[in-house]
């Protein structure tokens, strides 16, 4: 599961792709096992990881 968390955070892989990469055939069973281990749905980790990869917005975009 630690490898799955790394893949979700650092790559542009889908949750289904990560599930297959770590040996799960079913996305649902992967999500359930991930949530049991970490207490959070893997989609959340995927979203946070993708946000962290985005370039920062220029400060001028906050002030017209």
Backbone as CSV, one residue per row, in Angstrom:
resi,resn,N_x,N_y,N_z,CA_x,CA_y,CA_z,C_x,C_y,C_z
1,UNK,0.813,-1.194,0.000,0.000,0.000,0.000,0.863,1.267,0.000
2,UNK,2.027,1.200,0.606,2.904,2.375,0.595,3.300,2.732,-0.841
3,UNK,3.574,1.708,-1.642,3.920,1.944,-3.052,2.738,2.565,-3.794
4,UNK,1.540,2.122,-3.503,0.347,2.687,-4.137,0.218,4.169,-3.789
5,UNK,0.456,4.521,-2.535,0.381,5.922,-2.120,1.431,6.749,-2.857
6,UNK,2.631,6.200,-3.020,3.686,6.907,-3.756,3.282,7.127,-5.207
7,UNK,2.726,6.096,-5.826,2.321,6.211,-7.222,1.211,7.239,-7.392
8,UNK,0.282,7.268,-6.464,-0.818,8.234,-6.544,-0.321,9.662,-6.387
9,UNK,0.649,9.849,-5.518,1.140,11.197,-5.243,2.073,11.714,-6.320
10,UNK,2.854,10.841,-6.913,3.925,11.317,-7.766,3.754,11.128,-9.253
11,UNK,2.777,10.387,-9.678,2.624,10.094,-11.103,1.290,10.586,-11.616
12,UNK,1.175,10.556,-12.902,-0.096,10.909,-13.535,-0.852,9.627,-13.860
13,UNK,-0.922,8.736,-12.885,-1.633,7.479,-13.059,-3.021,7.603,-12.455
14,UNK,-3.968,6.897,-13.040,-5.304,6.854,-12.475,-5.311,5.905,-11.280
15,UNK,-6.361,5.990,-10.490,-6.502,5.069,-9.362,-6.569,3.638,-9.885
16,UNK,-7.264,3.433,-10.979,-7.347,2.091,-11.570,-5.974,1.614,-12.021
17,UNK,-5.190,2.492,-12.620,-3.837,2.137,-13.053,-2.946,1.768,-11.885
18,UNK,-3.050,2.523,-10.812,-2.270,2.220,-9.606,-2.710,0.890,-9.017
19,UNK,-4.010,0.665,-8.977,-4.533,-0.601,-8.447,-3.934,-1.783,-9.203
20,UNK,-3.932,-1.696,-10.522,-3.352,-2.769,-11.341,-1.846,-2.889,-11.114
21,UNK,-1.167,-1.753,-10.983,0.291,-1.761,-10.808,0.721,-2.429,-9.514
22,UNK,-0.131,-2.376,-8.496,0.234,-2.995,-7.216,-0.457,-4.341,-7.004
23,UNK,-1.085,-4.876,-8.061,-1.566,-6.244,-8.009,-3.046,-6.455,-7.771
24,UNK,-3.850,-5.401,-7.780,-5.291,-5.559,-7.618,-5.943,-5.667,-8.986
25,UNK,-6.951,-6.512,-9.081,-7.696,-6.670,-10.320,-8.909,-5.749,-10.310
26,UNK,-9.430,-5.488,-9.134,-10.660,-4.728,-8.975,-10.368,-3.394,-8.292
27,UNK,-10.782,-2.301,-8.927,-10.549,-0.962,-8.366,-11.246,-0.795,-7.019
28,UNK,-12.440,-1.354,-6.889,-13.202,-1.238,-5.648,-12.514,-1.909,-4.475
29,UNK,-11.970,-3.090,-4.699,-11.278,-3.782,-3.596,-9.982,-3.063,-3.240
30,UNK,-9.314,-2.466,-4.249,-8.128,-1.661,-3.970,-8.500,-0.451,-3.118
31,UNK,-9.553,0.257,-3.509,-9.977,1.449,-2.771,-10.336,1.103,-1.325
32,UNK,-11.018,-0.020,-1.128,-11.390,-0.440,0.227,-10.148,-0.768,1.059
33,UNK,-9.198,-1.484,0.475,-7.967,-1.835,1.196,-7.141,-0.584,1.492
34,UNK,-7.082,0.337,0.551,-6.342,1.584,0.737,-6.962,2.393,1.873
35,UNK,-8.281,2.474,1.883,-8.965,3.239,2.927,-8.774,2.593,4.302
36,UNK,-8.789,1.265,4.358,-8.521,0.573,5.635,-7.127,0.895,6.149
37,UNK,-6.160,0.946,5.246,-4.765,1.184,5.626,-4.511,2.639,6.024
38,UNK,-5.013,3.582,5.218,-4.671,4.992,5.406,-5.819,5.864,5.918
39,UNK,-7.039,5.312,5.941,-8.179,6.068,6.447,-8.732,7.100,5.489
40,UNK,-8.327,7.031,4.236,-8.798,7.994,3.239,-8.919,7.293,1.884
41,UNK,-9.875,7.737,1.099,-10.083,7.171,-0.224,-8.890,7.522,-1.122
42,UNK,-8.426,6.597,-1.952,-7.267,6.883,-2.804,-7.505,8.016,-3.799
43,UNK,-8.753,8.293,-4.137,-9.047,9.405,-5.052,-8.596,10.728,-4.432
44,UNK,-8.738,10.868,-3.114,-8.318,12.090,-2.423,-6.804,12.268,-2.553
45,UNK,-6.064,11.196,-2.348,-4.606,11.264,-2.474,-4.221,11.622,-3.906
46,UNK,-4.929,11.046,-4.870,-4.677,11.347,-6.277,-4.918,12.824,-6.558
47,UNK,-6.019,13.371,-6.069,-6.330,14.785,-6.289,-5.293,15.697,-5.645
48,UNK,-4.908,15.390,-4.412,-3.910,16.205,-3.720,-2.576,16.134,-4.456
49,UNK,-2.197,14.947,-4.884,-0.947,14.786,-5.623,-0.949,15.596,-6.903
50,UNK,-2.074,15.622,-7.615,-2.163,16.394,-8.860,-2.108,17.887,-8.576
51,UNK,-2.714,18.321,-7.489,-2.651,19.745,-7.137,-1.232,20.165,-6.805
52,UNK,-0.490,19.278,-6.155,0.889,19.600,-5.775,1.780,19.727,-7.010
53,UNK,1.426,19.063,-8.100,2.229,19.111,-9.318,1.936,20.343,-10.169
54,UNK,0.835,21.029,-9.870,0.467,22.209,-10.653,1.422,23.362,-10.354
55,UNK,1.751,24.143,-11.370,2.609,25.304,-11.111,1.851,26.328,-10.269
56,UNK,2.551,27.050,-9.439,1.867,28.048,-8.603,1.296,29.178,-9.449
57,UNK,0.194,29.738,-8.984,-0.407,30.875,-9.662,0.375,32.148,-9.331
58,UNK,0.532,33.037,-10.290,1.201,34.296,-9.974,0.351,35.104,-9.010
59,UNK,0.985,35.828,-8.125,0.284,36.618,-7.122,-0.671,37.613,-7.764
60,UNK,-0.344,38.091,-8.963,-1.195,39.061,-9.648,-2.570,38.488,-10.002
61,UNK,-2.686,37.171,-10.062,-3.983,36.573,-10.380,-4.964,36.716,-9.218
62,UNK,-4.485,37.042,-8.027,-5.357,37.227,-6.872,-5.791,38.675,-6.697
63,UNK,-5.057,39.595,-7.312,-5.347,41.021,-7.158,-5.517,41.655,-8.534
64,UNK,-6.722,42.124,-8.832,-6.938,42.722,-10.167,-6.234,44.044,-10.340
